[in-house]
Amino acid sequence: MTGNATSYLKRYFGYDSFRPGQAEIIEHIVSGHDCLVIMPTGGGKSVCYQIPALMKQGCAIVVSPLIALMSNQVESLKGNGIAAATVNSMNSEEENKHIIEEAFKGNLKLLYISPERLITDMPAWNKDFNISLIAIDEAHCISQWGHDFRPVYTRLSIVREQRPEIPIMALTATADRLTRDDIAHHLNLRDPYRHFASFDRPNISLSVLPDPGKKKRLEMIRRLHQKYPDDSGIVYCLSRKKTEDIYQNLLATGLDAVCYHAGMSNDERAESQRRFISGDAKIVCATVAFGMGIDKSNIRWVVHNNVPGNIESYYQEIGRAGRDGLPAEAVMFYNYGDIITREAFIASSDMSDVFQEKLDRIKEYAEASVCRRRILLSYFNEERTCDCGNCDVCQNPPVRFNGTIAAQKAMSAIIRTGGNTAIGSVIDILRGSLREEIRIRQYDRLKTFGAGREYDAPRWKHFISQMIQLGLISIAYEENNHLKVTPYGMKVLRGIDQVYLTDINGRSFQRPSAKNEKQIPADPVEQLFAQLKKIRRKVAKESGMADYVLFNDATLYDMALRRPVDLTSFGEISGVSDIKASRFWKPFVGAIRKFEGLKATYEGATYQETLILYNANRRPTEIAKIRGLKLSTVYTHIAHLIENSLINDFERIVTPTQYNRFIEMKEREPEKWHELLDDEMPDGMWRIIPAIEKRGGL
């Protein structure tokens, strides 16, 4: 199965191999099993259901919460020659009805729909609607523990009730342990195959800056824009007012910026999004209302003008940068006033205790003196025992000491209480406090009672916070925030590993340096990369698509590195599908040949070039015209490709009537069949049918 899936991946998406875990997910969903997929933003979630949709009979239903997300995906799929559409409120009801009819007829491979619309429409869909699978994207919205809970998602159990035979795939980029369990429970997933990819996005550098003031914030944003002038950035703000203020100030300095928040009209938001996605505007100033599902691969930086409400939101928002795997930056401005504002929001919530605890975790992240990436990964229960080297703490490290003994004392106290205490009680045990609750629970009789009197309470809180950040301890939010020792913590407790901590005054921040500003590239690869970006901009505009939908930056960089000089080598570039190779190779190859000092045109007559064009749904007559060959030569190529099992969909070039006529004439007139059929079939067609016959016929 995997080999077959890989051929779809290359043909429609231009990649030679799957990322870790994708092939296994595809295999399970194609086999009819439910799947729960947790992958970081930019990790390749969509391929996990798009490839099975192409492989299986019928239409895949993709549930998505935002119109922007659906439209974005559909545009990309159509650009790769895949039949896809979206039903949403921006369409007329007549359009939506027609799209669903096309899906019923089997003319669509993927149908994107909102949860509200699916819940309304699905009861009316009869069993004749051949649904291959149902993918529920942004599945964390189903959980009250998630950072973006949406009650309508809890009603998606209708999917299992209405069509129990259809496999379900739930996908999200941000889900801690509680959220994952909630997703599986509410969707009634049946023994799902669970794939939890690494949350690590090593290409994103992480930094937190103590509030430098408005003027310097704007200067930092301007500097990032100068560093990445051809790419895009997002500035996230806490409120509409702050969003408008940053936006107006950026406009005043001459930067191409747009604004996006819930106070704008639908048309205004749509226009801002269109300009940002197309590349007409390089910066968007937005509240968190912006970004979910935006598959724009050349966002090079994300600035948080204000502190986010929790680590899940922060992780998802910074994950919109560097989706192509190239270097990107995430900068947070830290102001304690933001914490106070968010605490006021939390006070009116039904789950104020949980939300307060999660706010405390993002506050600790901002004030951290340990590797920031380790904090993020440990939050999502991913063990990492070494620093990343790509965050401001790693690049400007504070003084550390061997804190193994202190950590062992704290973890011993947690274990001896049975994991039934929160941070305050653990500190009281270590400090030997005789307050009433400690005595009632008889914690004063524990062996570790008073074992940490050498440190005061603020220091112990600082140490335990670091232990949480480093993944030695986890917080069970559903158990009144009780602390639990993790498997990694047990290694430290047993003396297998050591841990290094900072003292309470050991925090250190790295301030931005002007030396990072963009310089004219001297490297030939960077020079060609810059030229190819300009060509992409021109071709994308002419084709009515966004730059990154045409080719993302990673694909352009691969072109600049490998420098394809003909259609065959262009089709081998990572991210160039057969459809896109056939449509867009000439301007890119022409620029590369010029850069290499070669003639603008080239001679070429390989079978591979014919195969690329054939896989791009070009007819033999079109292939002959594009390649400047005789039609008979193209048929010779196709016959060779059929004989070598490289073409399997024969009915695109030979009808059953033509095939049967050929077999009949060959048997009846074995000596003269060629002459007799010459007038009936296109020049060279007679070469095709014997090749098909060798493969077993139609």
Disulfide bonds with the S-S distance in Angstrom:
none
